[in-house]
């Protein structure tokens, strides 16, 4: 795969910086001309005459397959200590009052203290909302929206993990639409899925975990309690104006949080790399504003996703085992950002689609190392726990990519057959999860679920067609076949 590999003579830090500059300096046009060598293979259909004829007919047939992709990501500033610059950023924007979102655990810790000092140094007034919940439920997000509308800030600053950044995104959006209901923008079919046609207020995101990549994306996730599943809002307009990626802010993460956050990076990378090629997605939008944030794999997202996967395989075990391994922590934060750019445009699929009901239907499991007063299945754990079964299922669609991923995790693929790709990657993932990362839950049974719960979990996953349809072939499944496939994956995921 030399066509998508980063040149070996660059350091990982140089690789990350180069990739981030690349995505920020290229417009969101359709740069298909960059496809070269093996990178172009999944997308070669664009070049054949049949596809070109389809493109010519597109004006008359708007429901055809997609023919374009867009790349969107927040501006990113990386460096140890850059959190202290956020006050100047708001000053440069002409902002006088900011809403600072965080959670109660971070309120008196270094990342928030540094951010507050930065605001005060520039005379920026601020109100703090510290009631963000980890893995937030809809009523917690509604409370944040109410607070934001009352405070009426000129801009937002989110300092925390994905839950904090996502809550700030939604509060910002509904502050921009004071007459709207949150469900107006929630992804269909659970919500109305309305497009965002107003400019939201500036948001600067400062991640304190190395996992979600939310500082780069227009996606915000929460638990919709009435449906016993997670859902969210996904639109490019929600992405932060700037992501402050400061390695100093992740030094205090407990080992269990490092592991679960890193597992989110793993699944972001692997799901986006194995998603359907963007030109296989249907229907083609009738207007560019309707083109979804999650579009399927494309040549640019592949670069980010694959490099993030390599970095995760190399550095996550080190970051987990040694709290003093600052290099590993630093590289995992970069990996999370790179994966955010990748999946934020290509999308995720089955691991995430199944994770939403796994998290929201939690029967009482509380993951060790999380300082919370309620049961919790961390997001990274909920996505990774089905990954061995998921990628065994998706492997026949593209054995080469699945074998490539298995090799990244240490599998010997020298004489591997294409039909064995799923089994090989599945075993490599199990080894990574259960041997290199300590005592991760060995299947959903360890989270408290039984075979009798599979039907309810499937019920919670089926409405997630927005992400499920990005899995190879799944977009063509009727509901009966989809339910059967999801049931089989969950059955295999009961216990490893």
C-alpha positions in Angstrom: 0.0 0.0 0.0 2.9 2.4 -0.7 0.5 4.8 -2.5 -1.1 5.7 0.8 1.9 5.2 3.1 3.6 8.2 4.7 7.2 8.4 3.7 9.3 6.4 6.2 12.0 9.0 6.7 9.5 11.4 8.5 9.0 11.2 12.2 5.5 10.5 13.4 5.2 14.0 14.6 6.2 15.3 11.2 3.7 13.0 9.6 0.8 14.3 11.8 1.7 17.9 11.2 2.0 17.4 7.4 -1.3 15.6 7.2 -3.1 18.3 9.2 -1.6 21.1 7.1 -2.7 19.1 4.0 -6.4 18.8 5.0 -6.5 22.5 6.1 -5.0 23.8 2.9 -7.2 21.9 0.4 -10.7 23.0 -0.4 -13.6 20.6 -0.1 -13.7 19.9 -3.8 -13.4 16.4 -5.2 -9.7 15.8 -5.5 -9.9 12.4 -7.2 -6.8 13.1 -9.2 -4.7 12.3 -6.2 -5.6 8.6 -6.4 -2.5 6.7 -7.3 -1.3 3.1 -7.3 -3.2 0.8 -4.9 -4.9 3.7 -3.1 -6.9 4.2 -6.2 -8.2 0.6 -6.4 -11.4 1.0 -4.4 -12.2 4.1 -6.4 -11.3 3.1 -9.9 -14.9 2.9 -10.9 -14.9 6.7 -11.2 -12.6 6.4 -14.1 -14.5 3.9 -16.2 -16.8 4.9 -19.0 -19.9 3.5 -17.3 -19.5 5.8 -14.3 -18.7 8.8 -16.5 -22.0 8.2 -18.4 -23.8 8.0 -15.0 -22.3 11.3 -14.0 -23.6 12.8 -17.2 -27.0 11.6 -16.5 -27.0 12.8 -12.9 -29.0 15.9 -13.5 -32.0 13.9 -14.6 -31.6 11.1 -12.0 -30.8 12.6 -8.6 -31.2 9.3 -6.8 -28.1 7.8 -8.4 -25.0 6.8 -6.5 -22.8 9.5 -5.1 -20.1 10.9 -7.4 -18.3 13.4 -5.1 -16.9 13.7 -1.6 -16.1 16.7 0.6 -13.4 17.0 3.2 -14.1 19.2 6.2 -12.2 19.6 9.5 -11.6 22.2 12.1 -8.5 24.2 12.1 -6.1 22.5 14.5 -3.4 24.0 16.7 -1.0 21.4 18.2 1.7 21.8 20.8 2.4 21.4 24.5 1.0 24.4 26.3 -1.1 26.0 23.5 -4.2 26.1 25.8 -2.8 29.3 27.2 -3.4 31.0 23.8 -7.2 30.6 23.8 -7.8 34.0 25.4 -5.9 35.7 22.5 -7.9 33.7 20.0 -11.2 35.1 21.3 -9.7 38.6 21.6 -8.6 38.3 17.9 -12.2 37.4 17.0 -13.6 40.4 18.8 -15.3 38.2 21.4 -16.1 39.8 24.8 -18.1 37.0 26.5 -17.6 33.2 26.3 -19.5 30.2 27.6 -17.0 27.7 29.0 -18.3 24.1 29.0 -16.6 21.4 31.1 -17.5 18.7 33.6 -17.3 18.7 37.4 -14.2 16.4 37.5 -12.2 18.8 35.4 -13.4 22.0 37.0 -10.4 22.4 39.3 -7.8 20.7 37.2 -5.0 22.1 35.0 -6.8 22.2 31.6 -9.7 24.4 32.9 -7.5 26.5 35.1 -5.2 27.2 32.2 -8.1 28.1 30.0 -9.6 30.4 32.6 -6.3 32.2 33.1 -6.0 32.6 29.4 -9.4 34.3 29.2 -8.8 36.5 32.2 -5.4 37.6 30.8 -7.2 39.1 27.8 -10.2 40.5 29.7 -12.6 38.0 28.2 -15.7 37.6 30.4 -17.0 34.1 30.9 -19.7 31.9 32.4 -18.9 28.3 33.3 -21.2 25.4 32.7 -19.7 22.4 34.6 -22.8 20.1 34.7 -21.9 18.2 31.5 -22.4 14.5 32.1 -20.1 11.8 30.8 -22.0 9.9 28.1 -24.8 12.5 28.3 -28.5 11.7 28.2 -31.0 13.9 26.3 -32.3 15.6 29.4 -28.7 16.6 30.4 -28.2 18.1 26.9 -31.5 19.9 27.1 -30.4 21.5 30.4 -27.2 22.7 28.7 -29.2 24.2 25.9 -31.5 26.1 28.3 -28.5 27.5 30.1 -26.8 28.6 26.9 -29.9 30.4 25.7 -30.2 32.2 29.0 -26.5 33.3 29.1 -26.5 34.3 25.4 -22.7 34.1 24.9 -20.9 35.4 21.9 -18.8 32.2 21.6 -18.1 28.8 23.2 -15.1 27.2 24.8 -15.3 23.4 25.5 -12.6 21.9 27.7 -13.0 18.2 28.2 -13.6 14.9 26.6 -16.0 14.1 23.8 -19.1 14.5 26.0 -18.1 18.0 26.9 -17.3 19.0 23.3 -20.4 17.4 21.9 -22.7 19.0 24.5 -21.2 22.4 23.7 -21.8 21.8 20.0 -25.5 21.1 20.5 -26.0 24.0 23.0 -24.3 26.2 20.4 -26.6 25.0 17.6 -29.8 25.4 19.6 -28.7 28.8 20.9 -28.4 29.7 17.2 -31.9 28.4 16.6 -33.8 29.7 19.7 -37.1 28.8 18.2 -36.2 25.2 17.4 -36.5 21.8 19.2 -33.4 19.7 19.5 -35.1 16.8 17.7 -35.4 19.1 14.6 -31.7 18.4 13.9 -31.3 14.9 15.3 -30.4 12.4 12.6 -33.3 10.8 10.8 -35.3 8.6 11.3 -35.1 9.3 15.1 -35.2 13.0 14.5 -36.1 15.3 11.6 -32.6 15.7 10.4 -33.0 19.3 9.2 -29.9 20.9 7.6 -28.1 23.7 9.4 -28.5 26.8 7.3 -27.3 29.4 9.9 -23.9 30.2 11.0 -23.4 29.0 14.6 -21.3 30.9 17.2 -17.5 30.3 17.2 -16.5 27.2 19.2 -13.0 26.4 20.3 -12.6 22.8 21.6 -9.8 21.7 23.9 -9.8 17.9 24.2 -8.6 16.4 27.5 -8.9 12.8 26.4 -7.2 11.0 23.4 -10.1 9.4 21.8 -13.2 11.0 20.3 -11.6 13.4 17.8 -14.6 15.6 18.5 -12.4 18.7 18.2 -12.3 18.1 14.4 -15.8 16.9 13.5 -19.3 18.2 13.1 -20.8 15.2 15.1 -22.4 15.3 18.5 -23.7 12.2 20.3 -26.1 11.7 23.2 -28.4 9.1 24.7 -32.0 9.3 23.5 -33.7 7.8 26.6 -37.1 7.2 25.0 -35.5 5.0 22.3 -33.0 3.2 24.6 -30.3 4.1 22.2 -27.8 6.8 21.4 -28.2 9.2 18.5 -26.9 12.6 17.6 -26.6 15.5 15.3 -24.1 15.4 12.4 -23.5 18.5 10.2 -20.3 20.2 9.1 -21.6 23.5 10.5 -21.2 22.1 14.1 -17.4 21.5 13.8 -15.3 23.7 16.1 -13.7 26.8 14.6 -10.5 25.7 16.2 -9.3 22.5 18.0 -6.6 23.1 20.6 -4.6 19.9 20.8 -2.4 20.2 23.9 -0.6 17.1 25.1 -0.3 18.6 28.6 -4.1 18.2 29.0 -4.1 14.4 28.8 -1.4 13.7 31.4 -3.9 13.2 34.2 -6.0 10.6 32.4 -6.3 7.3 34.5 -5.0 4.2 32.7 -8.6 2.9 32.2 -9.6 6.1 30.5 -6.5 6.0 28.3 -7.4 2.5 27.2 -11.1 3.1 26.5 -10.5 6.4 24.8 -7.8 4.8 22.7 -10.2 2.0 21.7 -12.5 4.7 20.2 -9.5 5.8 18.1 -9.0 2.2 17.0 -12.6 1.8 15.9 -12.8 5.2 14.3 -9.8 4.4 12.2 -10.7 0.8 11.3 -14.4 1.5 10.6 -13.7 4.5 8.4 -11.0 2.6 6.5 -13.3 -0.3 5.8 -16.4 1.7 5.1 -18.0 1.6 1.6 -16.2 3.7 -1.0 -17.9 7.1 -1.1 -19.2 6.6 -4.7 -21.2 3.5 -3.5 -23.4 5.6 -1.2 -26.9 6.4 -2.2 -28.8 8.5 -2.8 -26.8 11.3 -4.4 -27.9 14.5 -2.8 -30.0 16.9 -4.8 -28.2 19.9 -3.3 -24.7 20.1 -1.8 -26.1 21.2 1.6 -27.7 17.8 1.9 -24.4 15.9 1.4 -23.9 14.1 4.8 -20.9 14.5 7.0 -20.4 10.7 6.8 -19.8 9.9 3.2 -17.9 6.6 2.9 -14.2 6.0 2.5 -12.3 8.3 0.1 -8.6 8.7 -0.8 -7.9 11.5 1.7 -9.8 10.0 4.6 -7.8 6.8 4.0 -4.6 8.6 4.7 -5.7 9.9 8.1 -7.5 6.7 9.1 -4.6 4.3 8.3 -2.0 6.4 10.0 -4.1 6.8 13.1 -4.6 3.0 13.1 -0.8 2.5 12.9 -0.2 5.0 15.7 -2.8 3.4 17.9 -1.4 -0.1 17.5 2.1 1.2 18.4 1.4 3.7 21.2 -1.8 2.8 23.0 -0.4 -0.2 24.9 2.5 2.0 26.0 0.3 4.8 27.1 -1.9 2.3 29.0 1.0 0.6 30.8 3.2 3.5 31.7 1.7 6.8 33.0 5.2 8.4 32.6 5.4 7.6 28.9 4.7 11.1 27.7 5.7 10.3 24.1 3.0 7.6 23.9 0.4 9.9 25.3 1.4 12.7 22.9 1.2 10.3 19.9 -2.2 9.0 21.0 -3.6 12.5 21.2 -2.3 13.1 17.6 -3.8 9.7 16.6 -7.2 10.7 17.9 -7.1 14.0 15.9 -6.0 12.2 12.8 -8.8 9.6 13.2 -11.2 12.4 13.7 -10.4 13.9 10.4 -10.7 10.5 8.8 -14.0 9.2 10.3 -15.4 12.7 10.4 -15.7 12.6 6.6 -15.8 8.9 5.8 -17.9 7.8 8.7 -18.1 4.8 11.0 -20.4 1.8 10.7 -21.3 -1.4 12.7 -19.1 -1.1 15.8 -20.6 2.4 16.5 -24.1 1.5 15.4 -24.1 -1.4 17.9 -22.4 0.6 20.6 -25.3 3.0 21.0 -27.8 0.5 22.4 -25.0 -1.3 24.4 -24.3 2.0 26.2 -27.8 3.2 26.6 -29.3 -0.1 27.8 -26.6 -0.6 30.4 -28.0 -2.7 33.3 -25.7 -1.5 35.9 -22.1 -2.0 34.7 -19.7 0.5 36.0 -16.3 0.5 34.3 -13.3 0.6 36.6 -11.3 3.8 36.8 -14.2 6.1 35.9 -15.0 8.7 38.6 -18.8 8.9 38.1 -21.8 8.3 40.4 -23.8 6.2 37.9 -23.3 3.0 35.9 -21.3 3.6 32.7 -20.1 1.6 29.7 -17.4 4.0 28.3 -17.9 4.7 24.6 -14.6 3.2 23.6 -15.4 0.0 25.4 -18.9 -0.2 23.8 -17.5 0.1 20.3 -14.5 -2.2 20.7 -16.4 -5.1 22.4 -18.1 -6.1 19.1 -15.1 -5.3 16.9 -13.7 -8.9 16.5 -17.1 -10.1 15.3 -17.8 -7.0 13.2 -14.6 -7.2 11.1 -15.0 -10.9 10.6 -18.4 -9.9 9.1 -17.1 -7.1 6.9 -13.9 -8.8 5.7 -15.3 -10.5 2.5 -16.0 -7.0 1.1 -12.3 -6.1 1.0 -10.0 -8.8 2.3 -6.9 -6.8 1.4 -7.8 -3.9 3.7 -8.7 -6.3 6.5 -5.4 -8.2 6.1 -3.5 -4.9 6.1 -5.1 -4.0 9.4 -4.3 -7.4 10.9 -0.7 -6.9 9.9 -0.6 -3.5 11.7 -1.8 -5.4 14.8 1.1 -7.9 14.5 -0.5 -10.7 12.5 1.7 -12.7 10.0 -0.2 -12.4 6.7 2.6 -13.8 4.5 0.6 -16.8 3.3 -2.8 -15.6 4.3 -5.7 -16.4 2.0 -8.4 -13.8 1.2 -11.1 -15.9 2.6 -9.3 -16.0 6.0 -9.0 -12.2 6.3 -11.9 -11.9 8.8 -10.7 -14.6 11.1 -7.1 -13.3 11.1 -8.1 -9.8 11.9 -10.6 -10.9 14.5 -7.9 -12.9 16.3 -5.5 -10.0 16.0 -8.0 -7.7 17.6 -8.7 -10.1 20.5 -5.0 -10.3 21.2 -4.7 -6.5 21.2 -7.7 -6.0 23.5 -7.1 -8.8 26.0 -3.4 -9.3 26.1 -1.9 -5.8 25.3 -4.5 -3.7 27.0 -5.1 -5.6 30.2 -8.5 -6.8 31.4 -10.9 -5.4 28.9 -14.5 -6.9 29.0 -14.4 -10.2 27.1 -17.7 -9.6 25.2 -21.0 -8.1 26.0 -21.8 -10.8 28.6 -19.1 -9.2 30.8 -21.1 -5.9 30.5 -24.2 -7.7 32.0 -26.0 -8.7 28.8 -27.3 -12.1 28.0 -28.7 -13.8 24.9 -32.2 -12.7 25.9 -31.1 -9.1 25.5 -30.0 -9.4 21.9 -33.5 -8.5 20.5 -33.6 -5.3 22.5 -30.1 -4.4 21.4 -31.0 -5.0 17.8 -34.1 -2.8 18.3 -31.8 0.0 19.5 -29.4 -0.4 16.6 -31.7 -0.7 13.6 -32.6 3.0 13.6 -28.9 3.8 13.2 -29.0 3.3 9.5 -27.1 6.5 9.0 -24.0 4.7 10.2 -25.0 1.1 9.6 -25.4 1.7 5.9 -21.7 2.7 5.6 -20.8 -1.0 6.3 -20.1 -2.9 3.1 -23.3 -4.3 1.5 -25.5 -3.4 4.5 -27.1 -0.4 2.6 -28.8 -3.0 0.4 -30.2 -5.0 3.2 -33.9 -4.9 4.0 -34.8 -4.7 7.7 -35.2 -8.5 8.1 -31.7 -9.2 6.8 -30.3 -6.3 8.8 -31.8 -7.6 12.0 -30.5 -11.1 11.3 -26.9 -9.8 10.6 -26.9 -7.7 13.7 -28.2 -10.5 15.9 -25.5 -12.8 14.6 -22.8 -10.3 15.4 -24.1 -9.7 18.9 -24.4 -13.5 19.4 -20.8 -13.9 18.5 -19.9 -11.0 20.7 -21.5 -12.4 23.9 -18.2 -14.0 25.0 -14.7 -14.2 23.5 
